[in-house]
Amino acid sequence: GAWPALQAATDPGAEPGGYYGPTGIGEARGPSGKASRSHRAQDPEQARRLWEVSVEMTGIDPGLKPD
């Protein structure tokens, strides 16, 4: 399960902002590689809300500015 995250973090060919995961049928299993993201995963409002909830739940705000 950690392979896509390791690939994204260490592969010199990994694209910044790229999404990596299984590339087999339905992207549910198989070798790791560049995968697709759902429309919901690309929604800036969903990302903002996830960030807010994460800060609330952990009590940690690293002060990063959104892109």
N, C-alpha and C positions, 0 to 999 in steps of 0.2 A: 503494500500500500504506500510505502514511502518513496518508491522508485521515481514517480513523476516529480515530486518535490526535489529530490536529489538531482534529477536531470536538469530541472529548471535552474537550480542553484549552481551547478558545477559544469554543465556542458557548454564549452566555448561557442557552440553553434546555437544555443538557446537565444530566442529573441526577447528583448526587454518587453514586459507586459504580455508575453505569450502565455498560453494556457496549455499545460501538459497533463496527459492522462492516458488511460488505455486507448489503443487505436483499433481494437478488434471490433467485431460485430456489435453495433449499438454503443460503442465506446464503453462497454461494461467490463471487458476483460481483454487481455492480450498485451502485446508489447507497448511500452511507454513511448509516447511521441507527441507531436503537436496535435491537440484535440480541439474540438469546437466548444463554444460556450453558448448556453441558452440565452435568449433575449433578456430574461430576468436577471441573469448573472452580469449582464452588461448595463443594467439600469443604474444610473448615477444616484437616484433617490434611494434605491435599495442599499447601495454601497454606503451612503451617508448614514442611513439608519443603522446598518450593521455596525458601523464604526461607533456611533453613539452608544448603542447597547453594549458593545464590547468594553468601552471605557467605563460605563456605569457598573457593569458586572465585575470588572477586574479592579477598578479604582486606579487604573494606570492610564495616563494620557501622555504619550510621548511627544505631543506638540507638533506632530507632522502636519504639514499643509497639504491639502488635496491638490492633485494635478489640475 
